Amino acid sequence: MNDRILIAGGGIGGLATALALAQKNIASRVLEKASRLGEIGAGIQLGPNAFHCFDRLGVGEAARAMAVYIDHLRLMDAMEDGEIAQIDLGAAFRARYGNPYAVVHRGDLHGVLLKACQAHPMIELQVSSEVVRYDQDGASVTATLANGERISGTALIGADGLWSNVRRQLLGDGMPRVSGHTTYRSVIPTEQMPEELRWNAATLWAGPKCHIVHYPLSGWKVFNLVVTYHNDAPEPVAGKPVPVEEVRRGFTHVCERAQAIIRHGVDWKMWVLCDRDPVNDWVDGRVALLGDAAHPMMQYMAQGACMAMEDAVCLADTLAQSDGDLPAGLARYRDRRVLRASRVQLMSRAMGDHVYHPAGPHAALRNAIMRAKSQPQWLDTLDWIYGGNGLD
Ligand SMILES: Cc1cc2nc3c(=O)[nH]c(=O)nc-3n(C[C@H](O)[C@H](O)[C@H](O)COP(=O)(O)OP(=O)(O)OC[C@H]3O[C@@H](n4cnc5c(N)ncnc54)[C@H](O)[C@@H]3O)c2cc1C
């Protein structure tokens, strides 16, 4: 049993890591803090790089079956009620990047990964197991759980998210940065979405210090609504239920059509978003960070989960090539991932400032630049993130 790799966290990153290792015949034990494995009921966008990962994780077919394939990424001006730009996700996009762009329900995505983990003999899943600290010697790592139990393995992967205990010990770099951006999420039946806005697109309405995102999910049964207000909220919050009146407060200045979307939301929940500056130190001997534990980011490039899955595939590759020298394999994993993940972290912040939330001349400049771009120029802009396969 002690010859397994321990993975702290059974989110998208942790389960993807277990599957990626299993594809290389490396056994793992996932230690999840919660009493059940699951995801919150909201949507997630998946770029073509996510689909490269699904194939490498052995779940390509199941992942493709649950996705809604949208036609466009659409950017609207929430003050003018007019389109700024559309990126066509059709044949030219798919041919260039080798895979589609899609939106999925988080629960469905997590379910696909979980089912594959449960079916694999090399993966052990253990709930109610919060990793609070680790100790290591030259040959193994021992994770201590909140209940005092000690579990040993050959390495420990901290896939334990934004508030990672593994990171706290490994890096000790304090609390995440509170962005001051408050996000509210709701999922509504498709028939409650204003009919003229039922677009097969991931649509973003950009306004001064606020934006609204919507897209269809789960075979068009529901629409995912995510609305964000840069209200300088000082404290981190995760998943707090709030009344619709609170959500509407940040959007009284945007056009009527955009406001109407919010009125249709139900059971709103609120998050105050956090991220961190990029760092180099993801690895300490036989311990490494992955996903949000390594590089938490704002959601504005819709890449956090995609990056976690890329990390997972890369980690398994480097460990499989490490000839038993796990610390060397983990160091190579870090070397191969850190610049790409850092770029996405920084770009995500920049997108918030320059695309999602500008006002006045800043917004007019955004519109002028984005309206001038042709479809081939949009694809050139996206090459750094979707080009190649992000893995090799
Ligand atoms: C509003 C919003 C929209 C987003 N949209 C997108 C999108 O469209 N596309 C995209 O790719 N990404 C998106 N993301 C980002 C994405 O959700 C995250 O980057 C991704 O879920 C990170 O996965 P993870 O497994 O690293 O961490 P998490 O999902 O946080 O999982 C961590 C897991 O570890 C467990 N855990 C925590 N501490 C411990 C511990 N000490 N011991 C054991 N277990 C522990 C937790 O219970 C959890 O199960 C979005 C994020 C937000 C906030």
The ligand as an ORCA input file, in Angstrom:
! r2SCAN-3c Opt
* xyz 0 1
  C     -16.836     31.369    -11.249
  C     -15.808     30.410    -11.793
  C     -15.892     29.994    -13.104
  C     -14.924     29.139    -13.634
  N     -15.019     28.751    -14.935
  C     -14.086     27.939    -15.460
  C     -14.175     27.546    -16.829
  O     -15.098     27.941    -17.542
  N     -13.214     26.704    -17.327
  C     -12.177     26.250    -16.553
  O     -11.335     25.475    -17.040
  N     -12.077     26.611    -15.242
  C     -12.994     27.437    -14.677
  N     -12.901     27.798    -13.375
  C     -11.765     27.329    -12.560
  C     -11.961     25.905    -12.054
  O     -13.183     25.777    -11.396
  C     -10.829     25.541    -11.088
  O      -9.601     26.012    -11.582
  C     -10.741     24.035    -10.913
  O     -11.953     23.536    -10.402
  C      -9.587     23.691     -9.985
  O      -9.594     22.317     -9.732
  P      -8.709     21.730     -8.559
  O      -8.985     20.267     -8.559
  O      -7.300     22.206     -8.689
  O      -9.251     22.406     -7.228
  P     -10.697     22.281     -6.544
  O     -11.762     22.172     -7.549
  O     -10.780     23.368     -5.541
  O     -10.631     20.884     -5.791
  C      -9.915     20.721     -4.590
  C     -10.462     19.491     -3.874
  O      -9.647     19.232     -2.737
  C     -10.456     19.072     -1.591
  N      -9.602     19.514     -0.484
  C      -9.338     20.792     -0.113
  N      -8.418     20.788      0.878
  C      -8.097     19.482      1.114
  C      -7.174     18.839      1.976
  N      -6.380     19.551      2.779
  N      -7.091     17.486      1.968
  C      -7.868     16.758      1.116
  N      -8.767     17.325      0.257
  C      -8.852     18.664      0.251
  C     -11.681     19.902     -1.845
  O     -12.769     19.455     -1.081
  C     -11.878     19.680     -3.353
  O     -12.610     18.513     -3.603
  C     -13.843     28.675    -12.820
  C     -13.775     29.073    -11.477
  C     -14.731     29.936    -10.974
  C     -14.609     30.374     -9.550
*
